[in-house]
Amino acid sequence: MPRYSRVMLCRLLILLFLVAAPLATATAEIVRLPDRLKPGGSAVAVEVVDGDTLVLDDGRQVRLVGLQAPKLPLGRPNFRPWPLADDSKAALERLALGRRLKLHYGGREMDRHRRVLAHLEDAETGRWIQGALLAQGMARV
């Protein structure tokens, strides 16, 4: 291999390491809940509807406030799922399904569809669910 190719390869590997290392660290860290939110009790997540909506064991449907996940058809005719919609739903299932979640409110507490609008925190780990989805690239602000 010519000398300039080895130098270019080394530079490329260093660049990849510098870019990938912070990303790996960011997704491994527990993302904490924002300050100054009003507590709203806790419940267990029993069903995930899509990447930003879930159902609690007390029957409430929660829309994760502050983010937008890729959309699934959910019974809408001629609606094509957005790219990564299934992946986003699976990510929320891994983070929340079967776990006790604390609800926190930062504004309006219910939307026009009667879903609770809340920030969610894993009661055991303190992980902010919205922050974790954003860190994984499974939703956007």
C-alpha positions in Angstrom: 0.0 0.0 0.0 1.5 3.4 -0.9 2.5 5.6 2.0 -0.1 8.4 1.3 -2.9 5.7 1.5 -1.8 4.6 5.0 -1.8 8.2 6.2 -5.2 8.8 4.7 -6.5 5.6 6.3 -5.1 6.6 9.7 -6.7 10.1 9.4 -10.0 8.5 8.5 -9.9 6.1 11.4 -9.1 8.9 13.9 -11.9 11.0 12.5 -14.4 8.1 12.8 -13.3 7.6 16.4 -13.6 11.2 17.3 -17.2 11.3 15.8 -18.4 7.9 17.1 -17.0 8.1 20.7 -19.2 11.0 21.8 -22.3 9.5 20.2 -21.8 6.1 21.9 -21.4 7.9 25.2 -24.5 10.1 24.7 -26.7 7.1 24.1 -25.3 5.1 27.1 -25.8 7.9 29.6 -29.1 8.3 31.4 -30.8 11.4 30.1 -32.3 13.3 33.0 -35.7 15.0 33.2 -35.9 18.8 32.7 -36.3 20.9 35.9 -39.5 22.7 37.1 -42.1 20.2 36.0 -45.2 19.5 38.0 -45.4 15.9 39.3 -48.3 13.8 38.1 -48.2 10.5 39.9 -47.0 7.2 38.4 -48.4 4.1 36.6 -47.1 1.1 34.6 -46.9 1.2 30.8 -49.0 -1.7 29.4 -49.2 -0.9 25.7 -47.2 1.1 23.2 -49.3 2.6 20.4 -46.5 4.2 18.4 -43.2 6.0 19.0 -44.7 8.8 21.0 -47.9 7.4 22.6 -48.5 4.7 25.2 -51.2 3.3 27.5 -50.9 3.1 31.2 -52.3 0.4 33.5 -54.9 2.9 34.8 -56.4 3.3 31.3 -54.9 6.7 30.5 -53.3 7.2 27.1 -50.2 9.3 27.3 -48.7 11.4 24.4 -45.1 12.1 25.1 -45.0 15.9 25.1 -42.3 17.8 23.4 -41.3 15.4 20.6 -42.5 13.9 17.3 -41.9 10.3 16.5 -42.4 8.7 13.0 -46.0 7.9 12.4 -47.7 4.5 11.9 -51.0 4.1 10.0 -53.0 3.2 13.1 -56.1 2.3 11.1 -56.0 5.3 8.8 -56.8 4.3 5.2 -54.1 5.0 2.6 -51.7 6.2 5.3 -48.2 5.0 4.6 -45.9 4.5 7.7 -43.1 7.0 8.0 -39.6 5.7 7.7 -38.4 4.3 11.1 -41.9 4.2 12.5 -41.6 0.6 13.6 -38.1 1.2 15.0 -39.3 4.2 17.0 -42.2 2.1 18.5 -39.8 -0.7 19.4 -37.5 1.8 21.1 -40.3 3.1 23.2 -41.3 -0.4 24.1 -37.8 -1.2 25.3 -37.7 2.0 27.3 -41.2 1.9 28.9 -43.2 -1.2 28.4 -43.9 -3.0 31.7 -42.0 -0.3 33.7 -43.4 2.1 36.4 -43.2 5.6 35.0 -43.6 8.9 36.7 -45.6 11.5 34.9 -44.5 15.2 34.9 -46.4 18.2 33.4 -44.9 21.3 32.0 -48.1 23.0 30.6 -51.4 21.8 29.2 -52.1 18.3 30.7 -54.6 17.0 28.1 -54.9 17.3 24.3 -58.1 17.4 22.1 -58.0 13.6 21.8 -58.2 13.3 25.7 -54.6 12.0 25.8 -52.5 13.0 28.8 -49.6 15.3 27.7 -46.7 14.4 29.9 -43.0 14.0 30.3 -42.2 10.4 31.4 -39.5 9.3 33.8 -38.5 5.7 34.6 -39.3 5.4 38.3 -36.5 3.0 38.9 -33.6 4.5 36.9 -34.6 8.2 36.7 -34.2 8.0 32.9 -36.2 10.7 31.0 -38.0 8.7 28.3 -38.3 11.6 25.8 -34.6 12.4 26.2 -33.6 8.7 25.6 -35.7 8.6 22.4 -34.1 11.7 21.2 -30.6 10.5 22.0 -31.3 7.3 20.1 -32.5 9.3 17.0 -36.0 7.7 17.3 -37.8 11.1 17.6 -37.3 14.8 16.9 -38.2 17.9 18.9 
